[in-house]
């Protein structure tokens, strides 16, 4: 899928993270992997991660980011026409979390609000969806919120993926502007790789109610409720697919790295990003790797990286190449001009 979105600009970006952090060494204290923690940490480029308290959901961080962003922009709740919330961890199976967020933010009942379920590619998909809907409607302003609390998806203390993933929520404000530079978008999907990053239970295919018929939850069913990832398959998919995605979106946008100010990929892990940077020949001074303090935050990783690494870069128009890829398999890339906007920040 290719698309060009006209007449919509990014008006602001804010990210929100938990207060509590966890060092890489702390993760596996007194477990079989404790001696490997530091070595793994160096390879994936994560020293600490922000971990949510058990009572918090992704929506809580997204709402906090949205409140800060609306305050920053001086947006009244009544002025928001569209709300899109993207996560793999909704508050409930029913109702849609976006409906609850609409109420929490005090947005008018004329606001269109819905959820999208995606992970690593989610920021690019969600940004395209919200922007395209705004461009094709009579609405003037939209909030695109995304994030995940992946830390709640681990059952085993020895799951090495715990070392990689942190929690976060983000808010991106979109506004109709006939003078905005067009966004160029390329998206794709290959569901044959879906099993390589997964949580098997919780949906209709492996229903908890069926497992509870006899009043018991077998341990193996609990284990299938845990986040699982096949690292070698993820690495192979990424190195095979992402270079072609970047080539395709740059050709579609009729641009080159000379014209791009910054390249921000989904912050999968440092090892993968460095390999991609070399293979695609991305200039080092334009390639953002920013996950040491927060880890891989799923759909929130691109805007969080922008807020941490590029907070003072948007006083003038700045051209970004954004790319998300992973669980699904799913991938998307956008060439977009951002700025001038208020300074992106982390709360």
C-alpha positions in Angstrom: 0.0 0.0 0.0 1.2 3.5 -0.9 -0.4 6.7 0.0 0.1 10.4 0.0 -1.5 12.5 2.7 -2.0 16.2 1.9 -3.1 19.1 4.0 -2.3 17.7 7.4 0.6 18.6 9.7 2.0 17.2 12.9 1.4 19.9 15.5 3.2 18.4 18.5 4.5 15.2 20.1 4.7 14.3 23.8 5.7 11.0 25.5 4.9 9.6 28.9 6.9 6.9 30.9 6.5 5.3 34.3 8.4 6.7 37.3 10.0 3.4 38.3 13.0 2.2 36.4 14.8 -1.2 36.4 18.4 -1.7 35.4 19.4 -4.6 33.2 21.3 -6.3 36.0 18.2 -6.1 38.3 16.1 -8.0 35.8 17.7 -11.4 36.3 18.9 -11.2 39.9 18.9 -14.7 41.4 17.8 -16.3 38.1 19.6 -18.6 35.6 20.4 -15.6 33.4 21.9 -13.3 36.0 25.5 -13.9 34.8 24.5 -13.0 31.2 22.5 -9.8 32.0 25.4 -7.4 31.4 26.5 -9.0 28.2 23.0 -9.1 26.8 22.5 -5.5 27.9 25.5 -4.3 25.9 24.4 -6.2 22.8 20.9 -4.8 22.7 21.8 -1.3 23.9 19.4 -1.2 26.9 20.8 -0.1 30.3 17.5 0.7 32.1 13.8 0.5 31.3 10.8 2.2 32.8 8.4 -0.3 34.3 4.7 0.4 35.0 3.1 -0.4 38.3 0.6 -3.3 38.0 -2.4 -0.9 38.3 -1.4 1.1 35.2 -2.3 0.4 31.5 -0.9 1.9 28.3 -3.9 4.2 28.2 -2.9 5.9 31.4 0.4 7.0 30.0 -1.2 8.0 26.7 -3.7 10.1 28.5 -1.0 11.8 30.5 0.9 12.6 27.3 -2.3 13.9 25.6 -3.1 16.2 28.6 0.4 17.6 28.5 0.3 18.0 24.7 -3.1 19.8 24.7 -1.9 22.1 27.4 1.3 22.8 25.4 -0.7 23.6 22.3 -3.5 25.5 24.0 -6.1 23.1 22.5 -9.5 23.0 24.2 -11.0 19.5 24.4 -14.0 20.7 22.3 -11.7 21.4 19.4 -10.7 17.7 18.9 -12.6 15.9 16.1 -10.8 12.5 16.0 -9.1 10.2 18.5 -7.2 7.1 17.5 -5.6 4.9 20.1 -3.2 2.2 19.0 -2.0 -0.5 21.4 -1.6 -4.3 21.8 -2.8 -4.0 25.4 -6.3 -2.4 25.6 -7.8 -1.8 29.0 -10.5 -4.4 28.3 -11.7 -6.7 25.5 -14.8 -4.5 25.6 -15.4 -1.6 25.3 -12.9 0.1 22.9 -10.3 1.9 25.0 -10.5 4.9 22.8 -14.1 5.4 24.0 -12.9 5.5 27.6 -10.1 7.9 26.7 -12.6 10.2 25.0 -14.4 10.5 28.2 -11.3 10.9 30.4 -10.0 13.7 28.2 -13.4 15.5 28.2 -13.5 15.4 24.4 -16.9 16.2 22.8 -19.4 13.4 21.9 -19.0 14.5 18.3 -15.4 13.1 18.4 -14.8 9.9 16.4 -12.8 7.5 18.5 -11.6 4.0 17.9 -8.7 1.5 18.6 -6.1 -0.1 16.4 -4.3 -3.3 17.5 -0.7 -3.2 16.2 2.8 -3.2 17.7 6.2 -2.4 16.2 4.8 -0.9 13.0 2.0 0.8 14.9 3.3 4.4 14.9 3.5 4.6 11.1 0.2 2.8 10.6 -1.6 5.0 13.2 -0.1 8.2 11.9 -1.2 7.4 8.4 -4.7 6.4 9.5 -5.3 9.4 11.6 -3.9 11.8 9.1 -5.8 10.3 6.2 -9.1 10.4 8.1 -8.5 14.0 9.0 -7.6 14.9 5.4 -10.8 13.2 4.1 -13.2 14.7 6.6 -14.5 18.1 7.8 -12.5 17.7 11.0 -9.7 20.0 11.8 -7.8 18.4 14.7 -6.9 14.9 15.8 -5.1 13.1 18.6 -3.2 10.0 17.8 -2.2 8.1 21.0 -0.2 4.9 21.2 1.8 2.8 23.6 2.1 -0.5 25.4 2.8 -1.9 28.9 4.7 -4.9 27.6 6.2 -5.6 31.1 2.9 -7.1 32.2 3.2 -9.8 29.5 6.0 -11.9 31.1 5.2 -15.0 33.1 8.7 -16.6 33.5 11.5 -14.8 35.4 13.9 -16.3 32.9 12.4 -14.9 29.8 15.3 -13.0 28.2 12.9 -10.7 26.4 12.3 -9.0 29.8 15.6 -7.3 29.4 14.6 -5.6 26.2 11.1 -4.2 26.7 10.0 -1.0 28.6 6.6 0.7 29.0 5.5 4.0 27.6 2.6 6.0 26.0 2.7 8.9 23.5 0.5 11.5 22.0 0.8 13.1 18.6 -1.4 16.1 17.6 -2.5 16.5 14.0 -4.0 19.5 12.4 -5.5 20.5 9.1 -3.1 22.8 7.2 -3.4 23.4 3.5 0.2 24.5 3.4 1.5 21.4 5.0 4.1 19.3 3.0 2.6 16.0 1.9 3.3 12.8 3.9 4.5 9.9 1.8 3.6 6.5 3.2 4.5 2.8 2.3 2.9 -0.1 4.3 2.9 -3.8 4.1 2.0 -7.1 5.9 3.1 -10.8 5.9 1.0 -12.8 8.3 3.0 -15.9 7.7 5.5 -14.6 10.3 2.8 -13.9 12.9 3.9 -16.8 15.2 7.4 -15.4 15.7 6.2 -12.7 18.1 3.1 -13.6 19.9 0.9 -14.0 23.0 -1.2 -17.1 22.3 -4.0 -16.7 24.8 -6.5 -14.0 25.7 -8.4 -13.8 22.4 -11.1 -16.0 21.0 -8.7 -18.7 19.6 -7.4 -19.7 23.1 -10.2 -18.5 25.3 -9.6 -18.2 29.1 -13.2 -19.1 29.8 -12.8 -22.5 28.1 -9.7 -23.1 30.3 -11.6 -22.2 33.4 -14.5 -24.6 32.9 -13.3 -26.9 35.6 -12.2 -24.1 37.9 -8.6 -24.7 37.1 -6.0 -22.9 35.0 -3.3 -25.3 33.9 0.3 -24.0 34.2 0.9 -24.6 30.5 -2.0 -22.3 29.6 -0.6 -19.6 31.8 2.8 -20.0 30.1 1.1 -19.5 26.7 -0.2 -16.2 28.0 3.4 -14.9 28.0 5.0 -12.8 25.4 7.3 -14.9 23.2 9.7 -13.9 20.5 11.9 -15.8 18.1 15.0 -13.6 18.0 16.7 -15.1 15.0 13.6 -15.0 12.9 13.0 -11.3 13.8 16.6 -10.5 12.9 16.2 -12.3 9.5 12.9 -10.6 8.7 14.3 -7.2 9.6 17.5 -7.4 7.5 15.6 -8.8 4.5 12.6 -6.5 4.6 13.5 -3.1 6.0 16.2 -2.1 3.4 13.6 -2.6 0.6 11.0 -0.7 2.5 13.4 2.3 2.9 14.3 2.2 -0.7 10.7 2.1 -1.7 9.5 5.0 0.4 12.3 7.2 -0.6 11.7 6.6 -4.2 8.0 7.2 -3.7 8.7 10.5 -1.9 11.4 11.4 -4.5 13.9 12.1 -1.8 17.4 10.9 -0.7 19.4 10.9 2.5 20.8 14.3 1.5 17.4 15.8 1.9 16.4 13.8 5.0 17.3 15.5 8.3 16.8 12.5 10.6 16.0 8.8 10.3 14.0 7.4 13.2 13.3 3.6 13.2 11.3 1.6 15.6 13.8 1.1 18.4 13.9 -2.7 18.2 17.4 -3.2 19.7 20.8 -1.6 19.1 22.3 -4.7 17.4 19.5 -4.8 14.8 19.6 -1.0 14.2 23.3 -0.8 13.7 23.2 -3.6 11.2 20.4 -1.8 9.3 22.2 1.5 9.4 25.3 -0.1 7.8 23.3 -2.1 5.2 21.1 0.9 4.1 24.1 3.3 4.4 22.3 5.8 6.6 24.6 8.7 7.6 25.5 8.2 11.3 24.7 11.8 12.2 21.2 11.4 10.9 20.4 8.0 12.3 18.7 8.0 15.7 19.4 5.2 18.2 17.8 6.1 21.5 16.8 3.2 23.7 19.4 3.0 26.4 17.2 4.5 29.1 13.8 3.1 27.9 14.3 -0.1 25.9 12.0 -1.2 23.2 8.6 0.4 23.9 6.7 -1.1 21.0 4.5 1.4 19.1 5.7 4.2 21.3 9.4 3.8 20.4 9.5 6.2 17.4 7.9 9.2 19.1 9.7 8.5 22.4 13.0 8.5 20.5 12.0 11.8 18.9 11.2 13.3 22.3 14.5 12.1 23.9 17.0 12.6 21.0 15.6 15.4 19.0 13.7 17.8 21.4 15.2 21.0 20.0 15.3 20.2 16.3 11.8 21.4 15.3 12.1 25.2 15.5 12.0 25.1 11.7 10.7 22.5 9.1 12.6 19.3 9.6 12.3 16.3 7.3 12.0 12.9 9.0 12.1 9.3 7.7 10.1 7.1 10.1 9.9 3.3 9.9 8.3 0.7 12.0 8.6 -3.1 11.6 8.0 -6.3 13.5 5.2 -8.2 15.0 2.7 -9.3 12.4 4.9 -9.4 10.3 4.0 -5.8 9.7 5.9 -2.8 8.4 5.5 0.9 7.4 7.5 3.9 6.6 6.7 7.6 6.3 8.6 10.6 4.9 7.1 13.6 6.7 8.1 17.2 7.4 7.7 18.4 11.0 8.0 21.9 12.4 7.9 24.4 13.7 6.3 22.8 16.7 6.6 23.1 20.5 9.5 21.2 21.9 8.7 17.5 22.2 9.0 16.3 25.8 8.8 13.3 28.1 6.6 13.4 31.2 
